Amino acid sequence: MIREFDLTGRLAVVTGGAAGIGRAIAEVLAEGGARVVIADRNLAAATALAATLNGVALALDVTDAEAAEAAAAGLARDHGAPAILVNNAGIVQNAPALEVNLADWRRVIEVNLHGVFHTARAFGRHMVAAGAGSVVNISSICGEVAVHPQPQAAYNAAKAGVNLLTRSLAVEWAGKVRVNAVAPGYTATELTLLGRSKPEWFDTWLRGIPMGRLADPREIALAVAFLASDAASYITGTVLTADGGYTAI
Protein backbone atom coordinates (compact mmCIF):
# COMPACT_ATOMS: atom_id res chain seq x y z
CA MET A 1 0.00 0.00 0.00
CA ILE A 2 1.14 3.56 -0.70
CA ARG A 3 1.85 4.83 2.81
CA GLU A 4 -0.14 8.05 2.37
CA PHE A 5 -3.34 6.01 1.96
CA ASP A 6 -2.73 4.02 5.15
CA LEU A 7 -5.17 4.84 7.98
CA THR A 8 -3.74 2.41 10.52
CA GLY A 9 -4.33 3.46 14.11
CA ARG A 10 -6.50 6.47 13.29
CA LEU A 11 -9.75 7.05 15.12
CA ALA A 12 -12.57 7.78 12.66
CA VAL A 13 -16.09 8.93 13.53
CA VAL A 14 -18.84 8.32 10.97
CA THR A 15 -22.24 9.84 11.67
CA GLY A 16 -25.19 7.94 10.26
CA GLY A 17 -22.73 5.09 9.96
CA ALA A 18 -25.07 2.16 10.51
CA ALA A 19 -26.62 2.03 7.02
CA GLY A 20 -26.33 3.14 3.40
CA ILE A 21 -23.35 5.22 2.35
CA GLY A 22 -22.37 5.64 6.01
CA ARG A 23 -22.05 1.88 6.46
CA ALA A 24 -19.91 1.61 3.34
CA ILE A 25 -17.70 4.43 4.61
CA ALA A 26 -17.26 2.73 7.98
CA GLU A 27 -16.32 -0.54 6.28
CA VAL A 28 -13.81 1.08 3.90
CA LEU A 29 -12.15 3.12 6.64
CA ALA A 30 -11.84 -0.02 8.76
CA GLU A 31 -10.28 -1.85 5.79
CA GLY A 32 -7.77 1.00 5.61
CA GLY A 33 -6.73 0.38 9.20
CA ALA A 34 -8.80 2.96 11.07
CA ARG A 35 -10.68 2.24 14.28
CA VAL A 36 -14.18 3.34 13.42
CA VAL A 37 -16.75 4.93 15.73
CA ILE A 38 -20.21 4.38 14.28
CA ALA A 39 -22.38 7.25 15.52
CA ASP A 40 -26.03 6.70 14.76
CA ARG A 41 -29.52 7.19 16.19
CA ASN A 42 -30.03 3.45 15.74
CA LEU A 43 -27.71 2.20 18.47
CA ALA A 44 -28.63 -1.46 17.91
CA ALA A 45 -27.62 -1.31 14.25
CA ALA A 46 -24.49 0.68 15.09
CA THR A 47 -23.52 -1.87 17.74
CA ALA A 48 -24.01 -4.79 15.37
CA LEU A 49 -21.83 -3.17 12.70
CA ALA A 50 -19.18 -2.08 15.18
CA ALA A 51 -18.85 -5.68 16.36
CA THR A 52 -17.96 -6.81 12.84
CA LEU A 53 -15.39 -4.03 12.38
CA ASN A 54 -13.77 -4.11 15.82
CA GLY A 55 -15.08 -0.61 16.22
CA VAL A 56 -17.11 1.45 18.67
CA ALA A 57 -20.83 2.24 18.62
CA LEU A 58 -22.13 5.61 19.74
CA ALA A 59 -25.75 6.73 20.08
CA LEU A 60 -26.06 10.18 18.51
CA ASP A 61 -28.81 12.41 17.16
CA VAL A 62 -26.96 15.00 15.10
CA THR A 63 -29.77 17.53 15.53
CA ASP A 64 -29.03 17.71 19.27
CA ALA A 65 -26.11 20.12 19.63
CA GLU A 66 -25.64 19.44 23.35
CA ALA A 67 -25.62 15.69 22.78
CA ALA A 68 -23.01 16.11 20.05
CA GLU A 69 -20.78 18.12 22.38
CA ALA A 70 -21.17 15.52 25.13
CA ALA A 71 -20.43 12.65 22.75
CA ALA A 72 -17.33 14.38 21.41
CA ALA A 73 -16.05 15.17 24.89
CA GLY A 74 -16.62 11.60 26.04
CA LEU A 75 -14.85 10.16 23.02
CA ALA A 76 -11.90 12.50 23.47
CA ARG A 77 -11.69 11.56 27.14
CA ASP A 78 -11.78 7.82 26.49
CA HIS A 79 -9.98 7.51 23.15
CA GLY A 80 -8.46 10.89 22.29
CA ALA A 81 -9.41 13.32 19.54
CA PRO A 82 -10.56 11.68 16.30
CA ALA A 83 -8.21 11.88 13.34
CA ILE A 84 -11.14 11.58 10.93
CA LEU A 85 -14.71 12.84 11.10
CA VAL A 86 -17.22 11.96 8.39
CA ASN A 87 -20.48 13.89 8.63
CA ASN A 88 -22.76 11.55 6.76
CA ALA A 89 -26.12 11.51 8.58
CA GLY A 90 -28.90 12.75 6.35
CA ILE A 91 -32.53 12.39 5.30
CA VAL A 92 -34.55 13.30 2.23
CA GLN A 93 -38.19 14.33 1.84
CA ASN A 94 -39.85 14.75 -1.54
CA ALA A 95 -42.60 17.34 -1.68
CA PRO A 96 -43.41 20.29 -3.95
CA ALA A 97 -42.36 23.64 -2.51
CA LEU A 98 -45.94 24.92 -2.62
CA GLU A 99 -47.17 21.95 -0.64
CA VAL A 100 -44.35 20.92 1.70
CA ASN A 101 -45.22 20.79 5.38
CA LEU A 102 -43.07 23.36 7.18
CA ALA A 103 -42.25 20.86 9.92
CA ASP A 104 -40.84 18.54 7.25
CA TRP A 105 -38.88 21.42 5.70
CA ARG A 106 -37.34 22.29 9.05
CA ARG A 107 -36.52 18.64 9.81
CA VAL A 108 -34.62 18.20 6.54
CA ILE A 109 -32.63 21.39 7.15
CA GLU A 110 -32.05 20.44 10.79
CA VAL A 111 -30.58 17.03 9.98
CA ASN A 112 -28.74 17.77 6.74
CA LEU A 113 -27.29 21.21 7.49
CA HIS A 114 -27.56 22.02 11.18
CA GLY A 115 -26.55 18.46 12.03
CA VAL A 116 -23.34 18.78 10.02
CA PHE A 117 -22.51 22.01 11.83
CA HIS A 118 -23.28 20.55 15.27
CA THR A 119 -21.04 17.52 14.81
CA ALA A 120 -18.30 19.38 12.91
CA ARG A 121 -18.08 21.90 15.75
CA ALA A 122 -18.32 19.34 18.55
CA PHE A 123 -15.72 16.89 17.28
CA GLY A 124 -13.76 19.53 15.39
CA ARG A 125 -13.18 21.37 18.64
CA HIS A 126 -10.97 18.49 19.81
CA MET A 127 -9.34 18.00 16.42
CA VAL A 128 -8.38 21.68 16.16
CA ALA A 129 -6.99 21.56 19.70
CA ALA A 130 -4.90 18.54 18.69
CA GLY A 131 -3.77 20.43 15.57
CA ALA A 132 -4.49 17.61 13.16
CA GLY A 133 -7.26 15.73 11.41
CA SER A 134 -9.53 15.51 8.41
CA VAL A 135 -13.25 16.27 8.24
CA VAL A 136 -15.24 14.96 5.28
CA ASN A 137 -18.82 16.16 4.90
CA ILE A 138 -21.24 14.22 2.73
CA SER A 139 -22.92 16.70 0.42
CA SER A 140 -24.70 15.85 -2.84
CA ILE A 141 -24.97 16.86 -6.46
CA CYS A 142 -28.16 18.49 -5.17
CA GLY A 143 -25.98 21.14 -3.58
CA GLU A 144 -24.85 22.23 -7.04
CA VAL A 145 -27.81 21.59 -9.35
CA ALA A 146 -31.58 21.34 -8.96
CA VAL A 147 -32.15 17.69 -9.77
CA HIS A 148 -35.41 16.53 -11.35
CA PRO A 149 -38.11 15.29 -11.65
CA GLN A 150 -38.39 14.73 -7.90
CA PRO A 151 -39.31 17.86 -5.87
CA GLN A 152 -36.96 18.37 -2.90
CA ALA A 153 -36.15 22.03 -2.39
CA ALA A 154 -35.31 21.57 1.30
CA TYR A 155 -32.74 18.85 0.63
CA ASN A 156 -31.18 20.82 -2.20
CA ALA A 157 -30.92 23.96 -0.08
CA ALA A 158 -29.39 22.05 2.82
CA LYS A 159 -26.73 20.43 0.65
CA ALA A 160 -25.83 23.77 -0.93
CA GLY A 161 -25.33 25.01 2.63
CA VAL A 162 -23.08 22.04 3.39
CA ASN A 163 -20.84 22.97 0.46
CA LEU A 164 -20.23 26.51 1.68
CA LEU A 165 -19.99 25.42 5.32
CA THR A 166 -17.26 23.02 4.19
CA ARG A 167 -15.30 25.80 2.54
CA SER A 168 -15.83 28.16 5.47
CA LEU A 169 -14.53 25.66 8.03
CA ALA A 170 -11.62 24.78 5.74
CA VAL A 171 -10.50 28.40 5.76
CA GLU A 172 -11.02 28.82 9.52
CA TRP A 173 -9.15 25.63 10.42
CA ALA A 174 -6.46 25.74 7.74
CA GLY A 175 -3.09 24.49 8.95
CA LYS A 176 -4.75 22.41 11.67
CA VAL A 177 -7.65 20.40 10.28
CA ARG A 178 -8.53 19.80 6.64
CA VAL A 179 -12.22 20.07 5.73
CA ASN A 180 -13.60 18.72 2.46
CA ALA A 181 -16.81 17.23 1.12
CA VAL A 182 -17.86 14.44 -1.18
CA ALA A 183 -20.91 15.14 -3.33
CA PRO A 184 -22.42 11.83 -4.47
CA GLY A 185 -24.72 11.51 -7.40
CA TYR A 186 -27.55 9.00 -7.41
CA THR A 187 -26.43 6.04 -5.30
CA ALA A 188 -28.05 2.67 -4.70
CA THR A 189 -29.08 3.14 -1.07
CA GLU A 190 -32.23 3.34 1.01
CA LEU A 191 -32.54 7.07 0.26
CA THR A 192 -33.08 6.39 -3.44
CA LEU A 193 -35.50 3.48 -3.03
CA LEU A 194 -38.55 5.68 -3.70
CA GLY A 195 -37.09 7.08 -6.90
CA ARG A 196 -35.93 3.69 -8.09
CA SER A 197 -39.48 2.39 -7.64
CA LYS A 198 -40.91 5.12 -9.89
CA PRO A 199 -40.03 4.50 -13.56
CA GLU A 200 -40.77 8.12 -14.47
CA TRP A 201 -38.11 9.22 -11.96
CA PHE A 202 -35.59 6.44 -12.38
CA ASP A 203 -35.55 6.56 -16.18
CA THR A 204 -34.95 10.32 -16.05
CA TRP A 205 -32.08 9.83 -13.62
CA LEU A 206 -30.37 7.26 -15.83
CA ARG A 207 -30.76 9.39 -18.95
CA GLY A 208 -28.96 12.20 -17.13
CA ILE A 209 -25.97 10.07 -16.05
CA PRO A 210 -23.39 9.65 -18.84
CA MET A 211 -22.08 6.47 -17.21
CA GLY A 212 -25.62 5.09 -17.34
CA ARG A 213 -25.85 3.68 -13.83
CA LEU A 214 -26.13 4.56 -10.16
CA ALA A 215 -23.11 4.56 -7.89
CA ASP A 216 -22.39 1.70 -5.56
CA PRO A 217 -22.04 2.99 -1.96
CA ARG A 218 -18.48 1.65 -1.84
CA GLU A 219 -17.51 3.92 -4.72
CA ILE A 220 -18.52 6.93 -2.63
CA ALA A 221 -16.76 5.51 0.41
CA LEU A 222 -13.48 5.20 -1.47
CA ALA A 223 -13.62 8.91 -2.36
CA VAL A 224 -14.15 9.67 1.33
CA ALA A 225 -11.18 7.50 2.31
CA PHE A 226 -8.97 9.41 -0.12
CA LEU A 227 -9.89 12.79 1.36
CA ALA A 228 -9.49 11.40 4.89
CA SER A 229 -5.99 10.14 4.17
CA ASP A 230 -2.60 11.82 3.90
CA ALA A 231 -2.84 11.30 0.13
CA ALA A 232 -5.02 14.44 0.21
CA SER A 233 -2.70 16.37 2.54
CA TYR A 234 -2.79 19.55 0.41
CA ILE A 235 -6.51 19.39 -0.31
CA THR A 236 -8.91 21.43 1.81
CA GLY A 237 -12.09 23.35 1.03
CA THR A 238 -12.86 21.07 -1.91
CA VAL A 239 -16.17 19.45 -2.87
CA LEU A 240 -15.29 16.24 -4.70
CA THR A 241 -18.15 15.22 -6.99
CA ALA A 242 -18.72 11.52 -7.62
CA ASP A 243 -21.72 11.39 -9.94
CA GLY A 244 -20.92 9.39 -13.06
CA GLY A 245 -20.78 12.63 -15.04
CA TYR A 246 -24.27 13.93 -14.13
CA THR A 247 -23.15 17.50 -13.42
CA ALA A 248 -20.75 17.56 -16.39
CA ILE A 249 -23.60 17.87 -18.87
Secondary structure, DSSP 8 states (H G I E B T S, - for coil): --GGG--TT-EEEEETTTSHHHHHHHHHHHHTT-EEEEEES-HHHHHHHHHHHT-EEEE--TT-HHHHHHHHHHHHHHH-S-SEEEE-------B-TTT--HHHHHHHHIIIIIHHHHHHHHHHHHHHHHT--EEEEE--GGGTS---SS-BHHHHHHHHHHHHHHHHHHHHTTTT-EEEEEEE-SBSSGGGHHHHH-HHHHHHHHHT-TT-S-B-HHHHHHHHHHHHSGGGTT--S-EEEESTTGGG-
